[in-house]
Amino acid sequence: RGASGTSLTPWRSLAVDPAFVPYGLPVLVETELPATGSFPALSFRQLLIAQDTGSAIKGPARGDIFFGGGEEAEQRAGTLKAEARWWFLVPLE
């Protein structure tokens, strides 16, 4: 479970600083995932949901993608320190 109290979904959940990004907010994230071990580099453009936080995530546009469990998830999470473009999807009202 994430800090928001919901179950985290691999490749769809995002850890954020809740002082700047409310839990439950959809965020479109675009970045490049570097090659790691036997896993190739990937262009990443996914709609994620802000559902968790972490002690190192401070500021309005910093986050961690939850990759889940297993070898690929461990390698992706351990090596990803990339710039990304974010689009916050907020209601107009």
C-alpha positions as semicolon CSV with decimal commas, in nm:
position;residue;x (nm);y (nm);z (nm)
1;R;0,000;0,000;0,000
2;G;0,108;0,353;-0,073
3;A;0,098;0,649;0,164
4;S;-0,244;0,736;0,016
5;G;-0,382;0,410;0,158
6;T;-0,438;0,252;-0,185
7;S;-0,271;-0,047;-0,345
8;L;0,014;0,045;-0,577
9;T;0,005;-0,070;-0,939
10;P;0,334;-0,147;-1,118
11;W;0,416;0,102;-1,396
12;R;0,107;0,310;-1,303
13;S;0,170;0,444;-0,951
14;L;0,380;0,751;-0,874
15;A;0,537;0,864;-0,547
16;V;0,522;1,244;-0,506
17;D;0,565;1,519;-0,249
18;P;0,206;1,555;-0,120
19;A;0,276;1,914;-0,017
20;F;0,273;1,995;-0,390
21;V;0,088;1,711;-0,565
22;P;-0,231;1,570;-0,410
23;Y;-0,278;1,196;-0,388
24;G;-0,510;1,065;-0,657
25;L;-0,401;1,321;-0,916
26;P;-0,341;1,175;-1,265
27;V;0,001;1,273;-1,400
28;L;0,120;1,207;-1,753
29;V;0,494;1,136;-1,735
30;E;0,731;1,127;-2,031
31;T;1,094;1,020;-1,993
32;E;1,355;0,775;-2,116
33;L;1,426;0,463;-1,914
34;P;1,794;0,372;-1,955
35;A;1,909;0,023;-2,049
36;T;1,992;-0,181;-1,739
37;G;2,139;-0,528;-1,728
38;S;1,950;-0,735;-1,984
39;F;1,664;-0,484;-2,019
40;P;1,675;-0,238;-2,312
41;A;1,626;0,137;-2,298
42;L;1,261;0,237;-2,331
43;S;1,073;0,551;-2,420
44;F;0,826;0,593;-2,135
45;R;0,504;0,791;-2,169
46;Q;0,240;0,676;-1,924
47;L;-0,050;0,808;-1,727
48;L;0,037;0,754;-1,360
49;I;-0,159;0,818;-1,043
50;A;0,000;0,996;-0,745
51;Q;-0,041;0,738;-0,468
52;D;0,272;0,733;-0,254
53;T;0,557;0,941;-0,117
54;G;0,917;0,891;-0,010
55;S;1,165;1,070;0,214
56;A;1,383;1,179;-0,081
57;I;1,095;1,319;-0,284
58;K;1,086;1,690;-0,210
59;G;0,944;1,955;-0,440
60;P;0,669;2,013;-0,695
61;A;0,803;1,807;-0,985
62;R;0,995;1,519;-0,832
63;G;0,871;1,166;-0,818
64;D;0,941;0,795;-0,828
65;I;0,770;0,550;-1,059
66;F;0,662;0,230;-0,887
67;F;0,791;-0,054;-1,107
68;G;0,663;-0,340;-0,888
69;G;0,863;-0,647;-0,789
70;G;1,103;-0,873;-0,969
71;E;1,435;-0,840;-1,147
72;E;1,333;-0,582;-1,407
73;A;1,159;-0,364;-1,149
74;E;1,463;-0,373;-0,922
75;Q;1,700;-0,280;-1,204
76;R;1,475;-0,004;-1,345
77;A;1,412;0,154;-1,006
78;G;1,776;0,132;-0,903
79;T;1,911;0,313;-1,209
80;L;1,644;0,567;-1,299
81;K;1,754;0,923;-1,227
82;A;1,631;1,100;-1,536
83;E;1,467;1,425;-1,622
84;A;1,105;1,393;-1,723
85;R;0,819;1,601;-1,853
86;W;0,506;1,601;-1,638
87;W;0,152;1,706;-1,720
88;F;-0,078;1,740;-1,419
89;L;-0,437;1,658;-1,513
90;V;-0,654;1,880;-1,297
91;P;-1,022;1,964;-1,329
92;L;-1,108;2,314;-1,450
93;E;-1,361;2,367;-1,172
